[in-house]
Amino acid sequence: MNDHRATTPETAAAPTADSASRRDFIKKGAAAATFFSTLGHSGVWAAGSDAPEKTEVKIGFIPLTDCASVVMASVLGFDKKYGVTIVPTKEASWAGVRDKLVNGELDFAHVLYGLVYGVHMGTAGPKKDMAVLMSLNNNGQAITLSKALADKGAVDGPSLARFMAANKREYTFAGTFPTGTHAMWMHYWLAAAGINPLSGAKLITVPPPQMVANMRVGNMDGFCVGEPWNHRAIMDGIGITANTTQDLWKDHPEKVLGTTAEFTKKYPNTTRAVMMAVLEASKWIDAGLQNKLKMAETVAQKAYINTGVDAINQRILGRYQNGMGKTWDDPNHMKFFNDGKVNFPYLSDGMWFLTQHKRWGLIKSHPDYLGIAKQINQIELYKSVAGAMGISVPKDPMRSSKLMDGVVWDGKDPAKYADGFAIKA
């Protein structure tokens, strides 16, 4: 892969581990003291047991707009600032990401929330203890229906349900991984429209970069995927946006920085350094219009998403069109930092995916929802890193949200919630 590091003030002045700015960082009072106390002692950042144990790390990513914080952490040199070198590694499918995380070929990954939980539970392939270090983004996915369906009046959930009832045939919809976010959004959206995704439709798995090509040749009637592939379908004239995922759940969890529990134990300082670099990149992306446009230009390149920048740069600013003439400004567009609100790994977010896995029969009995979330989501680790960087964290690791069907999720009674849906396995 070519080196795409930008020549910017950030990289030109990126401090080394021994530099004055690093020492300034260490002197940030109580927050830094809290951070270093988690390492077991205080001292110079890059000396002794505080130094990252592994200084070059491979982070897998799928060609999606929400890989941006991992890519920009490398391109802008934030990784070097914290004593590590991030090697972004482009992967072809989420199954490939899973396999390489499990076998150690990848150290970390930009990865689907539900994939991490599926691997930990053994419902998504090999069972292995996993770790969610932080959330990478909220919002910014969508459900695309084929232009052929839209031309016949199926343009959203209710009209699709009516069309399917009146025109009996097999309807095929795609997600990106069986336990992943997109499969769960598609299941939830269909069910909210009264369509049973298990008995009333066929669900298939297609890697994100292959969605548009598969729809073009008629392999599916609709798909749920991250950007830029929904907007790409509109640009190519083969699909329309029926709903954004922020329509389903405002500020929903999406991709995470994931790794194995084994890695966090073996390389705790490396884990913290990578988290800091990615957090700083997340903050940089959300800092303003020019940063977002620079990010779009960067991730559009062949080494990353490999698409025209025009497929990326509108929706990251909240400028949406549905492919049928409607345009709107969406304040709940994809966010990477949002003053730190994005990145906290809420326990209730992870628990929600378990409720949906139970709802759709991916797990047969109710698990220990809260206990499993506490195993996977590294709350205390995140707090120590965020505290050292002066990033605020919420007091409560649970949050409450109302989804598109009016049902409130707050994590208080996950078994009742999972069993409470009219349409389920």
C-alpha positions as CSV (number, residue, x, y, z in Angstrom):
1,M,0.0,0.0,0.0
2,N,1.2,3.4,-0.8
3,D,1.9,5.8,2.0
4,H,-0.9,8.3,2.0
5,R,0.3,10.3,5.0
6,A,-0.7,13.9,4.4
7,T,1.9,16.7,4.7
8,T,0.0,18.8,7.2
9,P,0.8,20.8,10.3
10,E,-0.4,17.8,12.3
11,T,2.2,15.4,10.8
12,A,4.9,18.0,10.5
13,A,4.7,18.8,14.2
14,A,3.6,15.4,15.4
15,P,5.5,15.0,18.6
16,T,7.6,12.0,19.3
17,A,7.1,10.0,22.5
18,D,10.0,11.9,24.2
19,S,9.0,15.4,23.0
20,A,8.0,18.4,25.1
21,S,4.4,18.1,24.0
22,R,4.3,14.6,25.2
23,R,5.6,15.8,28.6
24,D,3.0,18.5,28.6
25,F,0.4,15.8,28.0
26,I,1.6,13.8,31.0
27,K,1.4,16.9,33.2
28,K,-2.3,17.3,32.7
29,G,-2.9,16.9,36.4
30,A,-5.4,14.5,37.8
31,A,-6.7,13.2,34.5
32,A,-3.3,12.0,33.5
33,A,-2.6,10.7,37.0
34,T,-5.8,8.6,36.7
35,F,-4.6,7.3,33.3
36,F,-1.1,6.4,34.4
37,S,-2.4,4.8,37.6
38,T,-4.2,2.3,35.4
39,L,-0.8,1.3,34.1
40,G,0.4,0.4,37.6
41,H,2.7,3.3,38.2
42,S,3.5,6.8,37.1
43,G,6.4,7.9,35.0
44,V,7.6,9.0,31.6
45,W,5.2,8.0,28.9
46,A,7.6,6.1,26.6
47,A,9.9,4.8,29.2
48,G,9.8,1.4,31.0
49,S,6.5,-0.3,31.4
50,D,4.5,2.7,30.1
51,A,5.8,2.2,26.5
52,P,3.6,0.5,24.0
53,E,4.6,-3.2,24.0
54,K,4.0,-3.5,20.3
55,T,4.8,-0.5,18.2
56,E,3.3,-1.5,14.9
57,V,-0.3,-2.7,14.7
58,K,-2.5,-3.9,11.9
59,I,-6.0,-2.5,12.0
60,G,-8.4,-4.2,9.6
61,F,-11.1,-2.1,7.9
62,I,-13.9,-2.6,5.3
63,P,-14.2,0.1,2.5
64,L,-16.9,2.2,4.2
65,T,-17.0,5.9,5.2
66,D,-17.0,5.0,8.9
67,C,-13.5,3.5,8.6
68,A,-12.3,7.1,8.5
69,S,-11.1,7.6,12.1
70,V,-8.8,4.5,11.8
71,V,-7.5,5.7,8.4
72,M,-7.0,9.4,9.5
73,A,-5.2,8.3,12.7
74,S,-2.6,6.8,10.4
75,V,-2.6,9.5,7.6
76,L,-2.4,12.4,10.0
77,G,0.3,10.9,12.2
78,F,-1.8,10.7,15.4
79,D,-0.5,7.1,15.8
80,K,3.1,8.3,15.9
81,K,2.2,10.9,18.5
82,Y,1.2,8.1,20.9
83,G,4.2,5.9,20.1
84,V,2.6,3.4,17.6
85,T,2.4,2.9,13.9
86,I,-1.1,2.0,12.6
87,V,-1.1,0.0,9.4
88,P,-4.7,0.1,8.0
89,T,-5.4,-3.2,6.3
90,K,-8.2,-3.3,3.7
91,E,-10.3,-6.4,4.0
92,A,-12.8,-7.9,1.5
93,S,-15.5,-9.0,3.9
94,W,-16.6,-9.0,7.5
95,A,-16.1,-12.7,7.7
96,G,-12.5,-12.1,6.7
97,V,-12.2,-9.5,9.4
98,R,-13.6,-11.9,11.9
99,D,-11.2,-14.7,10.9
100,K,-8.1,-12.5,11.0
101,L,-9.0,-11.0,14.4
102,V,-9.6,-14.4,15.9
103,N,-6.3,-15.9,14.5
104,G,-4.2,-12.8,15.3
105,E,-3.4,-11.7,11.7
106,L,-5.1,-8.4,12.7
107,D,-4.5,-6.7,16.0
108,F,-7.6,-4.5,15.9
109,A,-10.4,-3.8,13.5
110,H,-13.0,-1.3,12.4
111,V,-15.8,-3.8,12.9
112,L,-19.5,-4.3,13.3
113,Y,-20.8,-4.1,16.9
114,G,-22.8,-7.3,16.5
115,L,-20.0,-9.2,14.9
116,V,-17.9,-8.7,18.1
117,Y,-20.7,-10.0,20.2
118,G,-21.4,-12.8,17.8
119,V,-17.8,-14.1,18.1
120,H,-17.8,-13.7,21.9
121,M,-21.0,-15.8,22.0
122,G,-20.0,-18.3,19.4
123,T,-22.9,-17.4,17.2
124,A,-20.8,-15.9,14.4
125,G,-18.2,-18.6,13.8
126,P,-15.3,-19.5,16.1
127,K,-15.9,-18.6,19.8
128,K,-13.4,-16.3,21.3
129,D,-13.4,-13.7,24.1
130,M,-13.6,-10.3,22.5
131,A,-13.3,-6.6,23.5
132,V,-15.1,-3.5,22.3
133,L,-12.7,-0.6,23.1
134,M,-14.8,2.3,21.8
135,S,-17.6,3.2,19.4
136,L,-16.3,4.6,16.1
137,N,-19.4,6.3,14.8
138,N,-23.1,6.8,15.3
139,N,-25.7,7.0,12.4
140,G,-24.9,7.1,8.7
141,Q,-26.1,3.8,7.3
142,A,-29.2,3.4,5.1
143,I,-31.7,0.9,3.6
144,T,-31.7,1.0,-0.2
145,L,-34.6,-0.4,-2.3
146,S,-34.1,-1.2,-6.0
147,K,-35.1,1.3,-8.5
148,A,-37.3,-1.3,-10.1
149,L,-39.3,-1.6,-6.8
150,A,-39.4,2.1,-6.3
151,D,-40.8,2.6,-9.9
152,K,-43.7,0.4,-8.9
153,G,-44.4,2.4,-5.7
154,A,-42.4,0.5,-3.1
155,V,-40.4,3.4,-1.6
156,D,-40.5,2.8,2.2
157,G,-41.5,0.2,4.7
158,P,-45.3,0.5,4.5
159,S,-45.5,0.7,0.7
160,L,-43.0,-2.2,0.4
161,A,-45.3,-4.3,2.7
162,R,-48.3,-3.5,0.6
163,F,-46.5,-4.2,-2.7
164,M,-45.1,-7.6,-1.3
165,A,-48.6,-8.6,-0.2
166,A,-50.1,-7.8,-3.6
167,N,-47.3,-9.3,-5.7
168,K,-46.4,-12.7,-4.4
169,R,-42.9,-13.9,-5.1
170,E,-39.6,-14.4,-3.2
171,Y,-38.1,-11.1,-2.1
172,T,-34.4,-10.9,-1.3
173,F,-32.7,-8.4,1.0
174,A,-29.1,-8.2,2.0
175,G,-27.2,-7.4,5.1
176,T,-23.4,-7.5,5.5
177,F,-22.9,-10.2,8.3
178,P,-25.4,-12.4,10.0
179,T,-25.0,-11.0,13.6
180,G,-24.0,-7.5,12.4
181,T,-25.6,-4.1,12.6
182,H,-26.9,-4.0,9.0
183,A,-28.6,-7.4,9.3
184,M,-30.2,-6.2,12.5
185,W,-31.3,-2.9,11.1
186,M,-32.8,-4.7,8.1
187,H,-34.6,-7.2,10.3
188,Y,-35.9,-4.5,12.6
189,W,-37.1,-2.3,9.7
190,L,-38.9,-5.1,7.9
191,A,-40.6,-6.2,11.1
192,A,-41.7,-2.6,11.9
193,A,-43.4,-2.6,8.5
194,G,-45.2,-5.9,9.4
195,I,-42.9,-8.1,7.2
196,N,-41.4,-11.1,8.9
197,P,-37.8,-11.1,7.8
198,L,-37.5,-14.9,8.5
199,S,-40.7,-16.3,6.9
200,G,-41.7,-13.4,4.6
201,A,-38.4,-12.6,2.9
202,K,-35.0,-14.1,2.1
203,L,-32.0,-12.6,3.8
204,I,-28.6,-12.9,2.3
205,T,-25.1,-11.7,3.2
206,V,-23.1,-9.6,0.8
207,P,-19.9,-7.7,1.5
208,P,-20.4,-3.9,1.5
209,P,-18.4,-3.0,-1.6
210,Q,-20.3,-5.6,-3.6
211,M,-23.8,-4.4,-2.7
212,V,-24.2,-2.0,-5.7
213,A,-22.9,-4.5,-8.2
214,N,-25.2,-7.2,-6.9
215,M,-28.3,-5.0,-7.0
216,R,-27.4,-3.9,-10.6
217,V,-27.7,-7.5,-11.8
218,G,-30.9,-8.1,-9.8
219,N,-29.6,-10.3,-7.0
220,M,-31.6,-8.5,-4.3
221,D,-34.6,-6.2,-3.9
222,G,-33.0,-4.2,-1.1
223,F,-30.0,-3.9,1.1
224,C,-28.8,-2.3,4.3
225,V,-25.2,-1.1,4.3
226,G,-23.0,1.7,5.4
227,E,-22.1,4.7,3.2
228,P,-21.0,5.4,0.6
229,W,-22.8,2.5,-1.0
230,N,-26.3,3.7,-0.5
231,H,-25.5,7.0,-2.2
232,R,-23.5,5.2,-4.8
233,A,-26.7,3.2,-5.7
234,I,-28.5,6.5,-6.3
235,M,-25.7,8.0,-8.3
236,D,-25.7,4.8,-10.5
237,G,-29.4,5.0,-10.9
238,I,-30.1,1.5,-9.5
239,G,-31.5,2.2,-6.0
240,I,-33.3,4.7,-3.8
241,T,-32.9,5.4,-0.1
242,A,-36.0,4.1,1.7
243,N,-34.8,5.0,5.2
244,T,-31.6,6.0,6.9
245,T,-30.6,4.1,10.0
246,Q,-30.8,7.3,12.1
247,D,-34.5,7.2,11.1
248,L,-34.7,3.8,12.9
249,W,-32.7,4.9,15.9
250,K,-31.3,8.4,16.4
251,D,-27.6,8.2,17.3
252,H,-27.5,4.4,17.2
253,P,-24.3,2.5,17.8
254,E,-22.6,1.3,14.6
255,K,-18.9,0.3,14.1
256,V,-16.5,-0.2,17.0
257,L,-12.8,-0.5,17.5
258,G,-12.6,-4.2,18.3
259,T,-10.0,-6.6,19.3
260,T,-9.6,-9.8,21.3
261,A,-9.7,-9.9,25.1
262,E,-6.3,-11.7,24.9
263,F,-4.7,-8.7,23.0
264,T,-5.9,-6.2,25.6
265,K,-4.3,-8.3,28.4
266,K,-1.1,-8.9,26.5
267,Y,-0.6,-5.4,25.1
268,P,-2.4,-3.0,27.5
269,N,-0.2,0.0,26.7
270,T,-0.4,-0.6,23.0
271,T,-4.2,-0.8,23.3
272,R,-4.4,2.5,25.1
273,A,-2.1,4.2,22.6
274,V,-4.2,3.0,19.6
275,M,-7.4,4.2,21.4
276,M,-5.9,7.6,21.9
277,A,-4.8,7.9,18.3
278,V,-8.2,6.9,17.0
279,L,-10.0,9.2,19.5
280,E,-7.9,12.1,18.4
281,A,-8.7,11.3,14.8
282,S,-12.4,11.1,15.6
283,K,-12.3,14.5,17.2
284,W,-10.4,15.9,14.2
285,I,-12.9,14.7,11.7
286,D,-15.8,16.3,13.6
287,A,-14.0,19.5,14.2
288,G,-15.3,21.3,11.0
289,L,-16.3,21.3,7.4
290,Q,-12.7,21.4,5.9
291,N,-11.7,18.4,8.0
292,K,-14.6,16.4,6.8
293,L,-13.9,17.3,3.2
294,K,-10.2,16.4,3.7
295,M,-11.3,13.1,5.2
296,A,-13.6,12.4,2.3
297,E,-10.8,13.1,-0.2
298,T,-8.5,10.7,1.7
299,V,-10.8,7.7,2.3
300,A,-12.1,7.9,-1.3
301,Q,-8.6,6.9,-2.5
302,K,-8.0,3.4,-4.0
303,A,-6.1,2.2,-0.9
304,Y,-9.2,2.7,1.2
305,I,-12.8,2.9,-0.2
306,N,-11.9,3.3,-3.9
307,T,-14.8,5.4,-5.1
308,G,-15.4,9.0,-6.3
309,V,-15.3,11.6,-3.5
310,D,-18.7,12.8,-4.6
311,A,-20.2,9.5,-3.3
312,I,-18.9,10.4,0.2
313,N,-18.7,14.1,0.8
314,Q,-22.5,15.0,0.8
315,R,-23.9,12.6,3.3
316,I,-21.1,13.1,5.8
317,L,-22.3,16.7,5.9
318,G,-25.9,15.7,6.3
319,R,-26.9,16.6,2.7
320,Y,-29.2,13.8,1.7
321,Q,-31.2,12.9,-1.4
322,N,-33.4,9.8,-1.8
323,G,-33.0,9.2,-5.5
324,M,-36.6,10.3,-6.3
325,G,-36.2,14.0,-6.1
326,K,-36.4,14.6,-2.4
327,T,-33.5,16.4,-0.7
328,W,-33.0,17.3,2.9
329,D,-30.5,18.3,5.5
330,D,-30.2,15.7,8.3
331,P,-28.7,16.9,11.6
332,N,-28.3,13.2,12.6
333,H,-25.8,12.4,10.0
334,M,-22.7,10.2,10.6
335,K,-20.8,11.4,13.6
336,F,-17.4,10.3,14.7
337,F,-16.9,12.3,18.0
338,N,-19.8,14.7,18.7
339,D,-18.0,16.1,21.8
340,G,-17.2,12.6,23.0
341,K,-20.8,11.4,22.9
342,V,-20.1,8.9,20.1
343,N,-17.2,7.0,21.5
344,F,-18.3,5.8,24.9
345,P,-19.0,2.0,24.7
346,Y,-22.4,2.0,26.5
347,L,-23.3,-1.3,28.0
348,S,-26.9,-0.9,26.8
349,D,-25.7,-0.6,23.2
350,G,-24.0,-4.0,23.3
351,M,-27.0,-5.5,25.1
352,W,-29.4,-4.3,22.4
353,F,-27.6,-6.5,19.8
354,L,-28.0,-9.5,22.1
355,T,-31.7,-8.8,22.4
356,Q,-32.0,-8.9,18.6
357,H,-29.9,-12.0,18.3
358,K,-32.4,-13.6,20.8
359,R,-35.4,-12.1,18.9
360,W,-34.3,-13.7,15.6
361,G,-33.2,-17.1,17.0
362,L,-29.5,-16.6,16.6
363,I,-29.3,-17.5,20.3
364,K,-31.8,-19.9,21.8
365,S,-32.1,-18.8,25.4
366,H,-31.8,-15.5,27.2
367,P,-28.1,-14.9,28.0
368,D,-26.8,-12.8,30.9
369,Y,-27.2,-9.6,28.9
370,L,-25.6,-7.2,31.3
371,G,-22.8,-9.7,32.4
372,I,-21.8,-10.3,28.8
373,A,-21.8,-6.6,28.0
374,K,-19.5,-6.0,31.0
375,Q,-17.1,-8.6,29.8
376,I,-16.9,-7.2,26.2
377,N,-17.2,-3.4,26.6
378,Q,-14.1,-2.0,28.2
379,I,-15.8,0.7,30.1
380,E,-13.0,1.4,32.7
381,L,-10.3,1.3,30.0
382,Y,-12.2,3.8,27.9
383,K,-12.7,6.1,30.9
384,S,-9.0,6.1,31.7
385,V,-8.1,6.9,28.1
386,A,-10.8,9.6,27.7
387,G,-9.9,11.1,31.1
388,A,-6.3,11.4,30.2
389,M,-7.3,13.2,27.0
390,G,-9.8,15.5,28.7
391,I,-12.7,13.9,26.9
392,S,-15.9,13.9,29.0
393,V,-17.6,10.6,29.7
394,P,-21.3,9.9,30.7
395,K,-22.0,9.0,34.3
396,D,-24.3,6.1,33.3
397,P,-23.1,3.2,31.1
398,M,-26.7,2.7,30.1
399,R,-28.7,5.0,27.8
400,S,-32.4,5.2,26.8
401,S,-33.6,5.6,23.2
402,K,-36.9,5.3,21.4
403,L,-36.7,3.4,18.1
404,M,-38.8,3.9,14.9
405,D,-41.7,1.7,16.2
406,G,-42.1,3.7,19.3
407,V,-40.6,1.0,21.6
408,V,-38.1,2.4,24.2
409,W,-34.8,0.6,24.8
410,D,-33.1,1.4,28.1
411,G,-31.4,-1.9,29.0
412,K,-33.4,-2.3,32.2
413,D,-35.2,-5.5,31.3
414,P,-33.6,-7.0,28.2
415,A,-35.4,-10.4,28.4
416,K,-38.8,-8.7,28.5
417,Y,-37.7,-6.4,25.7
418,A,-36.5,-9.2,23.5
419,D,-39.7,-11.2,24.1
420,G,-42.0,-8.2,23.6
421,F,-42.0,-7.9,19.9
422,A,-45.0,-9.2,17.9
423,I,-42.8,-10.4,15.0
424,K,-39.9,-12.6,16.1
425,A,-38.4,-16.0,15.5
